[in-house]
Amino acid sequence: MADGTAASDPRVRQFARELRLLREASGLLGEEVASRLGWSASKISRIETGRIPVSPGDLGRLVELYGLPQERADWLQTLSKQVSAKGWWDAFADAVPPGYTTLLKAEADSSAVHCYCAVVPHALLQTIEYSRAVILASTLPPPSKEVERRLDIVRRRQDALDADSADREPIRLAAVLDESVILRITASAEASGDYEVAAGQLEHLIALTSHPTVEIRVLGLASGPPPISSGAFTLLTPFTGASPDLVCFENKSRAFFISEEGEVQSYAQDFERLGAMALSAAESVARLEAALDLCRGGRS
């Protein structure tokens, strides 16, 4: 990872901050650490600001100097491997908006995703044909080659739902869909007369409600105003943590994050509130099935 690129990743910044806090807790100045390890002071600064990665060997020397217990040292080594890992997302770095590669990596490094869908279903919930329709709805639709590249990203993201290997378990996904998302799907089908894509998307959502690691709830219009007015958001929980550490927002030109602990917790509380306001699991399926029946009637 080149100098200067790492700091754009919020989890890299969090890891770097953790190293700085550990140094400060040990009572050592950056210059003192550099002197004892035979490094330059600028190297310590770049490591603690996330500008350069820290090798396993260098990390081992740091944790030994700071006197960390073995369990804590092992946790840091695991975390270091995750934040510096390369993956399938790197192949798309030159073809996606700013911050999007960071989103793909952060999502792949997460054990759980909690999302509030205010306009369209989350990418992890979309059929490929519905994703295609969303992409082509842009004011300036991309060329066909770019469309297929974006759809390939959607497929790769969705692989995490069924991952089951020594490297990772399937991602746990909890989604709250505003009822307007469902109404938009059916209304678009009625307006265009093309019910196939809409029906396929609704069938897919219904099928996912039976997935062992997926929960989908519908926030009915009668529930009143949601506790958040800024639209869709996603909470990401890392493998090394028990609670969300990032809030992600996606739009057509970029993805951006909130990583400050207090703000992340605020969004986590908002998501809990959305879940409490939403229809039950059974009622949510019934609402999706009613929308599907409407589409089936239109395409028959």
LORONU-296253 format. One record per residue (C-alpha): residue in three letters; y, z, x; residue number from 0. Coordinates in Angstrom, 1 decimal, decimal comma. Each point is the difference from the previous one (the first is absolute). Layout:
BEGIN
{residu:ala | north:Y | up:Z | east:X | num:NUM}
...
***
This chain:
BEGIN
{residu:met | north:0,0 | up:0,0 | east:0,0 | num:0}
{residu:ala | north:3,2 | up:-1,1 | east:1,6 | num:1}
{residu:asp | north:2,8 | up:2,4 | east:0,7 | num:2}
{residu:gly | north:2,3 | up:0,3 | east:-3,0 | num:3}
{residu:thr | north:-2,4 | up:-1,3 | east:-2,6 | num:4}
{residu:ala | north:-2,0 | up:3,2 | east:-0,8 | num:5}
{residu:ala | north:3,0 | up:1,9 | east:-1,3 | num:6}
{residu:ser | north:0,2 | up:-2,2 | east:-3,1 | num:7}
{residu:asp | north:-3,3 | up:1,5 | east:-1,3 | num:8}
{residu:pro | north:0,7 | up:3,2 | east:-1,9 | num:9}
{residu:arg | north:-3,3 | up:1,6 | east:1,0 | num:10}
{residu:val | north:0,6 | up:-0,8 | east:3,7 | num:11}
{residu:arg | north:3,4 | up:1,8 | east:-0,4 | num:12}
{residu:gln | north:-1,8 | up:2,9 | east:-1,6 | num:13}
{residu:phe | north:-2,5 | up:0,2 | east:2,8 | num:14}
{residu:ala | north:2,8 | up:-0,2 | east:2,6 | num:15}
{residu:arg | north:1,9 | up:2,8 | east:-1,8 | num:16}
{residu:glu | north:-3,2 | up:2,1 | east:0,0 | num:17}
{residu:leu | north:-0,2 | up:-0,3 | east:3,8 | num:18}
{residu:arg | north:3,7 | up:1,0 | east:0,3 | num:19}
{residu:leu | north:-0,5 | up:3,0 | east:-2,2 | num:20}
{residu:leu | north:-3,0 | up:1,1 | east:2,0 | num:21}
{residu:arg | north:1,9 | up:-0,3 | east:3,3 | num:22}
{residu:glu | north:2,9 | up:2,0 | east:-1,5 | num:23}
{residu:ala | north:-2,5 | up:2,7 | east:-1,2 | num:24}
{residu:ser | north:-1,4 | up:0,3 | east:3,5 | num:25}
{residu:gly | north:3,5 | up:0,8 | east:1,2 | num:26}
{residu:leu | north:0,2 | up:-2,9 | east:2,4 | num:27}
{residu:leu | north:2,8 | up:-2,5 | east:0,4 | num:28}
{residu:gly | north:-0,8 | up:-3,7 | east:0,3 | num:29}
{residu:glu | north:1,1 | up:0,0 | east:3,6 | num:30}
{residu:glu | north:-2,4 | up:2,9 | east:0,8 | num:31}
{residu:val | north:-2,9 | up:-1,9 | east:-1,6 | num:32}
{residu:ala | north:0,8 | up:-3,1 | east:1,9 | num:33}
{residu:ser | north:0,2 | up:2,0 | east:3,3 | num:34}
{residu:arg | north:-3,3 | up:1,8 | east:-0,5 | num:35}
{residu:leu | north:-1,9 | up:-3,3 | east:-1,0 | num:36}
{residu:gly | north:1,7 | up:-2,2 | east:2,6 | num:37}
{residu:trp | north:1,6 | up:-2,2 | east:-2,6 | num:38}
{residu:ser | north:3,6 | up:-1,1 | east:-0,5 | num:39}
{residu:ala | north:2,1 | up:1,8 | east:-2,6 | num:40}
{residu:ser | north:0,6 | up:-3,3 | east:-1,7 | num:41}
{residu:lys | north:-3,8 | up:-0,4 | east:-0,6 | num:42}
{residu:ile | north:0,0 | up:3,4 | east:-1,9 | num:43}
{residu:ser | north:3,0 | up:-1,2 | east:-2,0 | num:44}
{residu:arg | north:-1,6 | up:-3,3 | east:-0,9 | num:45}
{residu:ile | north:-3,2 | up:1,7 | east:-1,0 | num:46}
{residu:glu | north:1,8 | up:2,6 | east:-2,2 | num:47}
{residu:thr | north:2,1 | up:-2,7 | east:-1,7 | num:48}
{residu:gly | north:-3,0 | up:-2,2 | east:-0,7 | num:49}
{residu:arg | north:1,4 | up:-2,8 | east:2,2 | num:50}
{residu:ile | north:-3,3 | up:-0,2 | east:2,1 | num:51}
{residu:pro | north:-3,5 | up:1,1 | east:-0,9 | num:52}
{residu:val | north:-1,7 | up:2,8 | east:1,9 | num:53}
{residu:ser | north:-3,4 | up:-0,7 | east:1,5 | num:54}
{residu:pro | north:-3,0 | up:2,3 | east:-0,7 | num:55}
{residu:gly | north:0,2 | up:1,2 | east:3,6 | num:56}
{residu:asp | north:3,7 | up:0,8 | east:-0,1 | num:57}
{residu:leu | north:-0,4 | up:1,7 | east:-3,4 | num:58}
{residu:gly | north:-2,8 | up:2,2 | east:1,5 | num:59}
{residu:arg | north:2,3 | up:1,1 | east:2,8 | num:60}
{residu:leu | north:2,8 | up:0,8 | east:-2,4 | num:61}
{residu:val | north:-2,2 | up:2,2 | east:-2,3 | num:62}
{residu:glu | north:-1,4 | up:1,8 | east:3,0 | num:63}
{residu:leu | north:3,5 | up:0,7 | east:1,3 | num:64}
{residu:tyr | north:1,0 | up:1,2 | east:-3,4 | num:65}
{residu:gly | north:-3,0 | up:2,3 | east:-0,3 | num:66}
{residu:leu | north:-1,3 | up:-1,4 | east:-3,3 | num:67}
{residu:pro | north:-3,4 | up:1,2 | east:-1,3 | num:68}
{residu:gln | north:-2,8 | up:-2,6 | east:0,1 | num:69}
{residu:glu | north:0,0 | up:-0,5 | east:-3,8 | num:70}
{residu:arg | north:3,7 | up:-0,9 | east:0,1 | num:71}
{residu:ala | north:-0,4 | up:-2,2 | east:3,0 | num:72}
{residu:asp | north:-2,9 | up:-1,9 | east:-1,7 | num:73}
{residu:trp | north:2,2 | up:-0,5 | east:-3,1 | num:74}
{residu:leu | north:2,8 | up:-1,5 | east:2,1 | num:75}
{residu:gln | north:-2,4 | up:-2,4 | east:1,8 | num:76}
{residu:thr | north:-1,3 | up:-1,2 | east:-3,4 | num:77}
{residu:leu | north:3,5 | up:-0,4 | east:-1,3 | num:78}
{residu:ser | north:1,0 | up:-1,9 | east:3,2 | num:79}
{residu:lys | north:-2,8 | up:-2,5 | east:-0,5 | num:80}
{residu:gln | north:1,0 | up:-0,6 | east:-3,6 | num:81}
{residu:val | north:3,7 | up:-0,6 | east:0,7 | num:82}
{residu:ser | north:-0,7 | up:-2,4 | east:2,9 | num:83}
{residu:ala | north:-2,9 | up:-1,9 | east:-1,6 | num:84}
{residu:lys | north:0,1 | up:-3,7 | east:-0,4 | num:85}
{residu:gly | north:-1,4 | up:-1,7 | east:-3,1 | num:86}
{residu:trp | north:-0,2 | up:-3,0 | east:-2,2 | num:87}
{residu:trp | north:3,6 | up:0,4 | east:-1,0 | num:88}
{residu:asp | north:1,2 | up:-0,9 | east:3,5 | num:89}
{residu:ala | north:-1,0 | up:-3,6 | east:-0,6 | num:90}
{residu:phe | north:2,6 | up:-0,2 | east:-2,8 | num:91}
{residu:ala | north:2,9 | up:1,5 | east:1,9 | num:92}
{residu:asp | north:1,8 | up:-3,3 | east:0,4 | num:93}
{residu:ala | north:-0,4 | up:-1,0 | east:-3,6 | num:94}
{residu:val | north:1,1 | up:3,1 | east:-2,0 | num:95}
{residu:pro | north:3,4 | up:1,6 | east:-0,7 | num:96}
{residu:pro | north:1,4 | up:2,8 | east:2,2 | num:97}
{residu:gly | north:-1,9 | up:3,2 | east:-0,4 | num:98}
{residu:tyr | north:-2,9 | up:-1,6 | east:-1,8 | num:99}
{residu:thr | north:-2,4 | up:0,2 | east:2,9 | num:100}
{residu:thr | north:0,8 | up:3,7 | east:0,2 | num:101}
{residu:leu | north:-0,9 | up:0,3 | east:-3,7 | num:102}
{residu:leu | north:-3,3 | up:-1,7 | east:0,5 | num:103}
{residu:lys | north:-0,9 | up:2,2 | east:3,0 | num:104}
{residu:ala | north:1,1 | up:3,2 | east:-1,8 | num:105}
{residu:glu | north:-2,0 | up:-0,9 | east:-3,1 | num:106}
{residu:ala | north:-3,1 | up:-0,8 | east:2,1 | num:107}
{residu:asp | north:0,4 | up:3,3 | east:1,8 | num:108}
{residu:ser | north:0,2 | up:1,9 | east:-3,3 | num:109}
{residu:ser | north:-2,8 | up:1,9 | east:-1,8 | num:110}
{residu:ala | north:1,9 | up:0,0 | east:-3,3 | num:111}
{residu:val | north:2,6 | up:-2,1 | east:-1,8 | num:112}
{residu:his | north:2,0 | up:1,3 | east:-3,0 | num:113}
{residu:cys | north:2,2 | up:-2,6 | east:-1,7 | num:114}
{residu:tyr | north:2,4 | up:-0,3 | east:-2,9 | num:115}
{residu:cys | north:0,1 | up:-3,6 | east:-1,2 | num:116}
{residu:ala | north:3,2 | up:-0,8 | east:-1,9 | num:117}
{residu:val | north:0,0 | up:-3,8 | east:-0,2 | num:118}
{residu:val | north:-3,3 | up:-1,4 | east:1,2 | num:119}
{residu:pro | north:-3,4 | up:1,5 | east:0,9 | num:120}
{residu:his | north:-0,2 | up:1,2 | east:3,7 | num:121}
{residu:ala | north:-1,4 | up:-2,6 | east:2,4 | num:122}
{residu:leu | north:-3,2 | up:2,0 | east:0,2 | num:123}
{residu:leu | north:-0,5 | up:-0,5 | east:-3,7 | num:124}
{residu:gln | north:0,9 | up:-3,7 | east:-0,4 | num:125}
{residu:thr | north:-2,4 | up:-2,9 | east:-0,4 | num:126}
{residu:ile | north:0,6 | up:-2,8 | east:2,4 | num:127}
{residu:glu | north:1,2 | up:-2,3 | east:-2,8 | num:128}
{residu:tyr | north:2,4 | up:2,6 | east:-1,3 | num:129}
{residu:ser | north:1,3 | up:0,5 | east:3,6 | num:130}
{residu:arg | north:0,4 | up:-3,8 | east:0,3 | num:131}
{residu:ala | north:2,1 | up:0,0 | east:-3,2 | num:132}
{residu:val | north:2,2 | up:2,9 | east:1,3 | num:133}
{residu:ile | north:0,6 | up:-1,9 | east:3,3 | num:134}
{residu:leu | north:0,8 | up:-3,2 | east:-1,7 | num:135}
{residu:ala | north:2,4 | up:1,8 | east:-2,4 | num:136}
{residu:ser | north:2,5 | up:0,2 | east:2,9 | num:137}
{residu:thr | north:3,3 | up:-1,9 | east:-0,3 | num:138}
{residu:leu | north:-1,0 | up:-2,0 | east:3,0 | num:139}
{residu:pro | north:-3,8 | up:-0,2 | east:-0,1 | num:140}
{residu:pro | north:-1,6 | up:-0,2 | east:3,5 | num:141}
{residu:pro | north:-2,0 | up:-3,0 | east:1,1 | num:142}
{residu:ser | north:-3,7 | up:-0,1 | east:-1,0 | num:143}
{residu:lys | north:-1,1 | up:1,0 | east:3,6 | num:144}
{residu:glu | north:2,1 | up:3,1 | east:-0,1 | num:145}
{residu:val | north:-1,2 | up:0,9 | east:-3,5 | num:146}
{residu:glu | north:-3,6 | up:-0,1 | east:1,2 | num:147}
{residu:arg | north:0,9 | up:2,1 | east:3,0 | num:148}
{residu:arg | north:1,6 | up:2,7 | east:-2,2 | num:149}
{residu:leu | north:-3,1 | up:-0,1 | east:-2,3 | num:150}
{residu:asp | north:-2,2 | up:0,5 | east:3,1 | num:151}
{residu:ile | north:2,1 | up:3,2 | east:0,7 | num:152}
{residu:val | north:-0,7 | up:1,2 | east:-3,6 | num:153}
{residu:arg | north:-3,7 | up:-0,5 | east:0,5 | num:154}
{residu:arg | north:0,0 | up:1,9 | east:3,3 | num:155}
{residu:arg | north:1,9 | up:2,8 | east:-1,5 | num:156}
{residu:gln | north:-2,4 | up:0,3 | east:-2,9 | num:157}
{residu:asp | north:-3,0 | up:0,2 | east:2,4 | num:158}
{residu:ala | north:1,0 | up:3,7 | east:0,4 | num:159}
{residu:leu | north:-1,1 | up:0,7 | east:-3,5 | num:160}
{residu:asp | north:-3,6 | up:-0,7 | east:0,8 | num:161}
{residu:ala | north:-0,1 | up:0,8 | east:3,7 | num:162}
{residu:asp | north:-3,1 | up:2,1 | east:0,8 | num:163}
{residu:ser | north:-0,7 | up:0,2 | east:3,7 | num:164}
{residu:ala | north:-0,1 | up:2,4 | east:2,9 | num:165}
{residu:asp | north:3,7 | up:-0,7 | east:0,6 | num:166}
{residu:arg | north:1,3 | up:0,9 | east:-3,5 | num:167}
{residu:glu | north:-0,9 | up:0,8 | east:-3,6 | num:168}
{residu:pro | north:1,5 | up:-1,9 | east:-3,0 | num:169}
{residu:ile | north:3,6 | up:0,7 | east:-0,5 | num:170}
{residu:arg | north:0,8 | up:2,3 | east:-3,0 | num:171}
{residu:leu | north:2,5 | up:-1,7 | east:-2,3 | num:172}
{residu:ala | north:1,8 | up:1,7 | east:-2,9 | num:173}
{residu:ala | north:2,4 | up:-2,2 | east:-1,9 | num:174}
{residu:val | north:2,4 | up:0,6 | east:-2,9 | num:175}
{residu:leu | north:0,9 | up:-3,2 | east:-1,8 | num:176}
{residu:asp | north:3,1 | up:0,0 | east:-2,1 | num:177}
{residu:glu | north:-0,9 | up:-1,5 | east:-3,3 | num:178}
{residu:ser | north:2,7 | up:-2,7 | east:0,5 | num:179}
{residu:val | north:-2,3 | up:-1,4 | east:2,8 | num:180}
{residu:ile | north:-2,7 | up:-0,7 | east:-2,7 | num:181}
{residu:leu | north:2,5 | up:-1,3 | east:-2,5 | num:182}
{residu:arg | north:1,4 | up:-2,4 | east:2,7 | num:183}
{residu:ile | north:-3,4 | up:-1,4 | east:0,7 | num:184}
{residu:thr | north:-0,7 | up:-0,7 | east:-3,7 | num:185}
{residu:ala | north:3,5 | up:-1,2 | east:-0,8 | num:186}
{residu:ser | north:0,0 | up:-2,5 | east:2,9 | num:187}
{residu:ala | north:-3,4 | up:-1,4 | east:-1,2 | num:188}
{residu:glu | north:1,4 | up:-0,4 | east:-3,5 | num:189}
{residu:ala | north:3,1 | up:-1,7 | east:1,3 | num:190}
{residu:ser | north:-1,9 | up:-2,4 | east:2,2 | num:191}
{residu:gly | north:-3,1 | up:-0,5 | east:-2,1 | num:192}
{residu:asp | north:-2,1 | up:0,7 | east:3,1 | num:193}
{residu:tyr | north:-2,1 | up:3,0 | east:-0,8 | num:194}
{residu:glu | north:-2,6 | up:-0,5 | east:2,7 | num:195}
{residu:val | north:1,8 | up:1,8 | east:2,9 | num:196}
{residu:ala | north:1,3 | up:2,8 | east:-2,3 | num:197}
{residu:ala | north:-3,5 | up:0,6 | east:-1,5 | num:198}
{residu:gly | north:-1,5 | up:-0,1 | east:3,5 | num:199}
{residu:gln | north:2,4 | up:2,6 | east:1,2 | num:200}
{residu:leu | north:-0,5 | up:2,3 | east:-2,9 | num:201}
{residu:glu | north:-3,8 | up:-0,3 | east:0,3 | num:202}
{residu:his | north:0,3 | up:0,9 | east:3,7 | num:203}
{residu:leu | north:2,1 | up:3,1 | east:-0,8 | num:204}
{residu:ile | north:-2,6 | up:1,1 | east:-2,6 | num:205}
{residu:ala | north:-2,8 | up:-0,5 | east:2,5 | num:206}
{residu:leu | north:1,8 | up:2,0 | east:2,7 | num:207}
{residu:thr | north:0,2 | up:3,0 | east:-2,3 | num:208}
{residu:ser | north:-3,8 | up:0,4 | east:0,6 | num:209}
{residu:his | north:0,4 | up:-0,3 | east:3,8 | num:210}
{residu:pro | north:-1,1 | up:3,3 | east:1,5 | num:211}
{residu:thr | north:3,2 | up:0,4 | east:2,2 | num:212}
{residu:val | north:2,5 | up:-1,5 | east:-2,4 | num:213}
{residu:glu | north:2,0 | up:1,6 | east:-2,8 | num:214}
{residu:ile | north:2,3 | up:-1,9 | east:-2,2 | num:215}
{residu:arg | north:2,2 | up:1,6 | east:-2,6 | num:216}
{residu:val | north:2,6 | up:-1,6 | east:-2,3 | num:217}
{residu:leu | north:3,4 | up:1,5 | east:-0,5 | num:218}
{residu:gly | north:0,7 | up:-0,8 | east:-3,7 | num:219}
{residu:leu | north:3,5 | up:-1,0 | east:-1,1 | num:220}
{residu:ala | north:0,0 | up:2,9 | east:-2,4 | num:221}
{residu:ser | north:-0,3 | up:2,4 | east:2,9 | num:222}
{residu:gly | north:3,7 | up:-0,2 | east:0,5 | num:223}
{residu:pro | north:2,0 | up:-0,6 | east:3,2 | num:224}
{residu:pro | north:-2,0 | up:0,4 | east:3,2 | num:225}
{residu:pro | north:1,1 | up:2,6 | east:2,5 | num:226}
{residu:ile | north:1,0 | up:-2,8 | east:2,4 | num:227}
{residu:ser | north:2,4 | up:-2,9 | east:-0,6 | num:228}
{residu:ser | north:-0,3 | up:-1,9 | east:3,3 | num:229}
{residu:gly | north:-3,0 | up:-2,0 | east:-1,1 | num:230}
{residu:ala | north:-3,4 | up:-0,3 | east:1,6 | num:231}
{residu:phe | north:-1,1 | up:2,1 | east:3,0 | num:232}
{residu:thr | north:-3,1 | up:0,7 | east:2,0 | num:233}
{residu:leu | north:-1,1 | up:3,3 | east:1,6 | num:234}
{residu:leu | north:-2,3 | up:-0,3 | east:3,1 | num:235}
{residu:thr | north:-2,3 | up:2,8 | east:1,2 | num:236}
{residu:pro | north:-1,3 | up:-0,4 | east:3,6 | num:237}
{residu:phe | north:-3,6 | up:0,7 | east:1,1 | num:238}
{residu:thr | north:1,3 | up:2,8 | east:2,1 | num:239}
{residu:gly | north:1,8 | up:1,8 | east:-2,9 | num:240}
{residu:ala | north:-0,7 | up:1,5 | east:-3,4 | num:241}
{residu:ser | north:3,3 | up:-1,1 | east:-1,6 | num:242}
{residu:pro | north:2,3 | up:-3,1 | east:0,0 | num:243}
{residu:asp | north:2,1 | up:-0,5 | east:3,0 | num:244}
{residu:leu | north:1,7 | up:-3,3 | east:-0,9 | num:245}
{residu:val | north:1,7 | up:-1,5 | east:-3,1 | num:246}
{residu:cys | north:0,1 | up:-3,8 | east:0,1 | num:247}
{residu:phe | north:2,1 | up:-2,4 | east:-2,0 | num:248}
{residu:glu | north:-0,8 | up:-3,8 | east:-0,1 | num:249}
{residu:asn | north:2,2 | up:-2,8 | east:-1,0 | num:250}
{residu:lys | north:-0,1 | up:-3,8 | east:0,6 | num:251}
{residu:ser | north:1,9 | up:0,2 | east:3,3 | num:252}
{residu:arg | north:-1,2 | up:3,2 | east:1,7 | num:253}
{residu:ala | north:-1,9 | up:3,2 | east:-0,2 | num:254}
{residu:phe | north:1,7 | up:3,3 | east:1,0 | num:255}
{residu:phe | north:-1,0 | up:3,7 | east:0,2 | num:256}
{residu:ile | north:1,0 | up:3,6 | east:-0,5 | num:257}
{residu:ser | north:-1,7 | up:2,4 | east:2,4 | num:258}
{residu:glu | north:2,2 | up:3,1 | east:-0,3 | num:259}
{residu:glu | north:-2,3 | up:2,8 | east:-1,2 | num:260}
{residu:gly | north:2,3 | up:1,3 | east:-2,7 | num:261}
{residu:glu | north:0,6 | up:-3,4 | east:-1,5 | num:262}
{residu:val | north:-3,7 | up:-0,9 | east:0,1 | num:263}
{residu:gln | north:-0,8 | up:3,2 | east:-1,8 | num:264}
{residu:ser | north:2,6 | up:-0,8 | east:-2,6 | num:265}
{residu:tyr | north:-1,7 | up:-3,3 | east:-0,8 | num:266}
{residu:ala | north:-3,4 | up:1,6 | east:0,0 | num:267}
{residu:gln | north:1,3 | up:2,4 | east:-2,7 | num:268}
{residu:asp | north:1,4 | up:-3,0 | east:-1,9 | num:269}
{residu:phe | north:-3,4 | up:-1,6 | east:0,1 | num:270}
{residu:glu | north:-1,7 | up:3,1 | east:-1,3 | num:271}
{residu:arg | north:2,5 | up:0,1 | east:-2,8 | num:272}
{residu:leu | north:-0,7 | up:-3,7 | east:-0,8 | num:273}
{residu:gly | north:-3,7 | up:0,8 | east:-0,2 | num:274}
{residu:ala | north:0,7 | up:2,9 | east:-2,4 | num:275}
{residu:met | north:2,0 | up:-2,3 | east:-2,2 | num:276}
{residu:ala | north:-2,4 | up:-2,9 | east:0,0 | num:277}
{residu:leu | north:-2,8 | up:-0,7 | east:-2,5 | num:278}
{residu:ser | north:-3,4 | up:1,5 | east:0,7 | num:279}
{residu:ala | north:-2,5 | up:-2,2 | east:1,8 | num:280}
{residu:ala | north:-1,8 | up:-0,9 | east:-3,2 | num:281}
{residu:glu | north:3,3 | up:-0,7 | east:-1,8 | num:282}
{residu:ser | north:1,2 | up:-2,2 | east:2,9 | num:283}
{residu:val | north:-3,2 | up:-2,1 | east:-0,2 | num:284}
{residu:ala | north:0,5 | up:-0,4 | east:-3,7 | num:285}
{residu:arg | north:3,6 | up:-1,2 | east:0,6 | num:286}
{residu:leu | north:-1,2 | up:-2,5 | east:2,6 | num:287}
{residu:glu | north:-2,8 | up:-1,2 | east:-2,3 | num:288}
{residu:ala | north:2,5 | up:-0,5 | east:-2,9 | num:289}
{residu:ala | north:2,1 | up:-2,2 | east:2,3 | num:290}
{residu:leu | north:-3,1 | up:-1,9 | east:1,1 | num:291}
{residu:asp | north:-1,0 | up:-0,6 | east:-3,7 | num:292}
{residu:leu | north:3,4 | up:-1,5 | east:-0,5 | num:293}
{residu:cys | north:-0,5 | up:-2,4 | east:2,9 | num:294}
{residu:arg | north:-3,5 | up:-0,9 | east:-1,1 | num:295}
{residu:gly | north:1,4 | up:-0,8 | east:-3,4 | num:296}
{residu:gly | north:2,6 | up:-2,2 | east:1,5 | num:297}
{residu:arg | north:-2,4 | up:-2,0 | east:2,2 | num:298}
{residu:ser | north:-2,7 | up:-0,4 | east:-2,7 | num:299}
***
